[in-house]
Amino acid sequence: MESHAQILVVDDNPEIREIIQILLSAEGFTVTEAADGPAALKTLAAQEFDLIILDVMMPELNGYQTCMKIREQSNAPILFLSARSADSDKTLGFSSGGDDYLTKPFSYSELLSRTKALIRRYQVYRGKPAEDTPGPDTLSVRNLTIQTASSTVLLDGVPVDLTDTEYALLLLLATHRKQIFSAEHLYESVWQEPYYYGAANTVMVHIRNLRKKIEQDPQNPLFIKTIWGKGYRCE
């Protein structure tokens, strides 16, 4: 159940950590705090989490740098919190491996909805207690194999390390080969939130990150094609 999920909150402001801890603990989540990037990495080395809430502006290692290091050891979803709201800041967050981006100041309801959506998707695609993903146990696209029972992706028989968002995008596209998905359709299906201005850029960055992992030449993709003016399609 998502209410029993483990959440790591990383922020150099103790008041913000306390507020988030109180809000999420009241919903049944178990919250662990870290005051900076190095402390977060040390905590992650000892324990697994279902969600990481990560501040951007921190000393020593900023949120983007911390995110890239986290991705070396964990595929847990990462929700950025930041007072910086420019599209370029959000793009940088997604490019470094983040799954979602919430601008400060944020409302309690918005934080909770983003938290639940990210954890729900992570549990579904990582085989934790949640409803089963429909479809066959194995999908094959050329030399790419998706084993849905274990949420494993193999390229030429070699495992590919994907985040849950990347896996969700790939699974949706591969399950419906040749079908064109608009950015709006992909966003609302994978993120399970209403489409908003700027979400197309979010989808684009995650598709780009996915291509880097599964395509021999990401600039000339074989698996995930961009259909200009319409969206994306799995060949």
RAKA-V799858 format. One record per pair of residues at least 6 apart in sequence whose C-alpha atoms are under 6 Angstrom apart, sorted by the first residue. I is the first residue (numbers start at 0). J is the second residue. D is the distance in Angstrom with one decimal. If there is no record, write none. Layout:
I/J/D ; I/J/D
This chain:
2/27/5.0 ; 2/28/5.2 ; 3/28/5.2 ; 4/28/5.4 ; 4/49/5.8 ; 5/29/4.9 ; 5/48/5.0 ; 5/49/5.3 ; 6/30/4.9 ; 6/48/5.7 ; 6/49/5.9 ; 6/50/4.9 ; 6/51/5.8 ; 7/30/5.9 ; 7/31/4.8 ; 7/32/5.8 ; 7/51/4.8 ; 8/32/4.9 ; 8/52/4.8 ; 9/33/4.8 ; 9/34/5.8 ; 9/53/4.9 ; 10/34/5.3 ; 10/54/5.1 ; 11/34/4.6 ; 11/35/5.5 ; 20/30/5.9 ; 33/39/5.3 ; 36/60/5.5 ; 36/65/5.3 ; 49/75/5.6 ; 50/75/5.6 ; 50/76/5.1 ; 51/77/4.8 ; 52/77/5.9 ; 52/78/4.8 ; 52/79/5.9 ; 53/79/4.8 ; 53/80/5.9 ; 54/62/5.6 ; 54/79/5.8 ; 54/80/4.8 ; 54/81/5.9 ; 55/61/5.6 ; 55/62/3.9 ; 55/81/5.5 ; 63/95/5.8 ; 67/95/5.4 ; 74/162/4.9 ; 76/98/5.8 ; 77/97/5.0 ; 77/98/5.3 ; 78/98/6.0 ; 78/99/4.8 ; 78/100/5.6 ; 79/100/4.6 ; 79/101/6.0 ; 80/101/5.0 ; 80/102/5.8 ; 81/102/5.1 ; 81/103/5.4 ; 82/102/5.5 ; 82/103/4.6 ; 84/102/5.9 ; 121/163/5.7 ; 123/129/5.6 ; 124/150/5.9 ; 125/150/5.9 ; 136/146/5.7 ; 136/147/5.1 ; 136/148/5.6 ; 137/145/5.5 ; 137/146/4.6 ; 137/147/6.0 ; 138/144/5.7 ; 138/145/5.0 ; 142/154/5.9 ; 142/155/5.4 ; 143/153/5.7 ; 143/154/4.7 ; 144/152/5.7 ; 144/153/5.0 ; 145/151/5.9 ; 145/152/4.6 ; 152/158/5.7 ; 152/159/5.5 ; 153/159/5.6 ; 165/209/5.8 ; 172/233/5.4 ; 173/233/5.8 ; 176/233/5.1 ; 177/232/5.8 ; 177/233/5.7 ; 177/234/5.7 ; 178/232/5.8 ; 179/231/5.5 ; 179/232/4.7 ; 180/230/5.3 ; 180/231/5.3 ; 181/229/5.7 ; 181/230/4.1 ; 182/199/5.3 ; 182/230/5.7 ; 183/194/5.8 ; 187/193/5.7 ; 210/217/5.3 ; 211/217/5.6 ; 214/220/5.8 ; 222/233/5.5 ; 222/234/5.4 ; 223/232/5.7 ; 223/233/4.6 ; 224/231/5.6 ; 224/232/5.3 ; 225/231/4.6
